[in-house]
Structures are given as structure tokens and as C-alpha cells.
Amino acid sequence: MQNNGFAGISPAPTPQKNPDGSYTVTLTPADFQTFQDNQSKPQAAAPAAPAPAGAPAGEAPSDDSVSVTQDPSGKFILRIPAALWTIIMQNNGFAGITLSPTPKPGPDGSYTVKLTAAEFQIFQDNQNKPQAPAAAAAPSDDSVSVTQDPSGKFVLRIPAALWIIIQQNNGFA
């Protein structure tokens, strides 16, 4: 969720953690409209270009962004943290691409995917499409659920993993 979904929103009171690790945020109709507008902005899940060839090799990968390198054959190697993998899959980030073999999570939960230049372009194009709307049904551990209370305010239930991503991306700034 690197599209700063809560930019321009100042929730009051400050969201508190629920016993299940999720967060509940109550928004006015105007703030909810801002939230929806922010969701329609392009995601920034993948960088526009691969990491430079001279980038440090042993650096620990980030948990909130996709790292991209290019191997000598010209294929792009994407390392996708588990939390972002879920978001990318929900938003059909690999639409038009056949992943073979099917990616499996590594020991740290991240996924590594090899793409040709054409597939990488499709992946980037897919990241620029609006993200899927938040689920309004039963709460899950990988999506935001939205309900409206009797006063007309919107109530967002945000799972802990997504809450961390929101905070790392300037949260409600």
C-alpha cells in the first residue's frame, strides 16, 4: 500500500490496536472520500527501473518494497516481501504473465520471481492500474474492511500487517 492511502486524513481519535492485532479507523464521509481517491492513485510497489548494477549485494532487503535486479541473461529478478505479495496478488499484479514455476515463499516469507523484459513491462503497467477496492464483507487478515456506522461515518478495519505498511508510508500524513 505504497499509494499513501491515508494522505490528507487525520483520524480522531488516534487508532488503537484491537486484540486481534488489527486497527479500526473511523472516518467522516469527507475523509473516506479522500481515502477512496488515494486508493485510485497508482501504486508504487515496484521501482520504475532495476537497481543499479553496482548496488551492494549483501544488503538486507526491505519489507515494504519490491527489490529488482537484472541477471546477466537480461531477466529481471523481483524479490517481493510476503505482505506486498498479498497486495500484488489481490490487485492482479501479474495479470497477463504466466509465472512458471509457480513461486513459493522463501524462508523469510518473501517471493522471488524471474521475468523477461516484456513480462517486467507488463508487471510495471499492472502496478500503475488502480488497486482493487477495499473489501466490504467479512474481515480478513489481508484486506481492509469498510462499514458505515449509523452516524454516516465510515469504519475501516485494518489488519496488523497492512497497518505496518501504512505507518511506514507516512500513515495519515
JOGI-V570856 format. One record per residue. OMEGA is omega in whole degrees, -180 to 180 (999 if undefined). NEAR is the number of other C-alpha atoms within 10 Angstrom. Layout:
<<OMEGA,NEAR> <OMEGA,NEAR>>
//
This chain:
<<-177,24> <178,20> <179,18> <-177,23> <-178,23> <178,24> <178,18> <-179,14> <177,17> <-177,13> <176,14> <-1,10> <179,9> <-179,10> <178,13> <-180,11> <176,15> <180,13> <-180,7> <179,9> <179,13> <177,21> <176,18> <-179,19> <177,18> <-177,21> <172,23> <177,17> <179,14> <178,12> <179,19> <177,19> <177,13> <178,17> <180,19> <178,15> <179,13> <-180,19> <-179,21> <176,16> <-180,16> <174,18> <176,22> <-175,16> <-179,22> <177,21> <-176,13> <-178,10> <179,11> <178,15> <180,14> <-178,10> <-178,10> <-179,6> <180,9> <-173,9> <-172,8> <-177,6> <178,7> <-179,7> <179,14> <178,11> <-177,16> <177,19> <178,20> <175,21> <-176,19> <173,22> <179,18> <-180,19> <-177,11> <-180,7> <-180,7> <179,11> <178,17> <180,21> <-179,19> <173,19> <-173,22> <178,26> <-176,22> <-178,18> <179,19> <178,23> <180,20> <-179,15> <-180,18> <180,22> <179,11> <-177,15> <178,18> <-178,17> <180,22> <178,19> <180,14> <-179,11> <175,15> <-180,10> <-179,13> <-3,9> <179,8> <-179,7> <177,12> <179,11> <176,13> <-179,12> <180,7> <179,8> <-179,13> <180,19> <175,18> <-176,17> <175,17> <-179,20> <172,20> <179,15> <180,13> <179,12> <179,19> <177,22> <177,13> <179,17> <179,20> <178,20> <179,14> <-180,20> <-179,21> <177,16> <178,15> <-179,15> <-179,22> <179,13> <179,15> <-179,13> <179,16> <-177,14> <-178,10> <-180,9> <175,16> <-178,13> <-177,15> <177,17> <178,20> <175,23> <-176,20> <173,22> <178,15> <-180,15> <-177,11> <-179,7> <-179,8> <178,11> <179,16> <-179,20> <180,18> <173,21> <-174,23> <178,26> <-176,22> <-178,17> <178,16> <178,20> <179,20> <180,15> <179,19> <-179,21> <180,13> <-180,14> <178,18> <171,13> <-175,18> <-178,15> <999,12>>
//
